[in-house]
């Protein structure tokens, strides 16, 4: 690596907390998706498979990118560039699968939050912390009112706030949720 005279960037506690909490994304939402699973055994089997597969996939991806050589700094989209050096047809596939993965992560997060909001508005769930309109379900049992509310809220936040602020807001919300879970 060439020597640079630029000082290293300062450590950021917000960035560290955001990274640690985002690594936990999905695992903390499993309770909201439990209604989608056919049996408890399937849920445990899926969690065990994911707990094994995640570090294997992350390690394989990282070591594969290291094997391609570091011709440029690691930045957004670097895995596609690195694997493209190993075999050029991989680049468009990695880009397409990254897009699909990000969309799936968004859809999963949207479903989890919508199920939580739906349950908070449902009198049968016992808590009734939100208005009854959020408890409405479509014929396929999807929490339609909650999905529309969350989608509208996310569009409003993304349209009006900077990415850095959204990261800080996400970190704050995750910390508050964890505190509420521990209380």
Buried (B, 14 or more C-beta within 10 A) or exposed (E): EEEEEEEEEEEEEEBEBBEEBEEEBBEBBBEBBEEEBEEEEEBEEEEEEEEEEEEEEEEEBEEBBEEBEEEEEEEEEBBBBBBBBEEEEBBEEBBEEBEEEEEEEEEBBBBBBBBBBBBBBBEEEEEBEBEEEBBBEEEEEBBBBBBEBBEEEBEEEEEEEEEEEBBBEBBBEBEEBEEEEEE
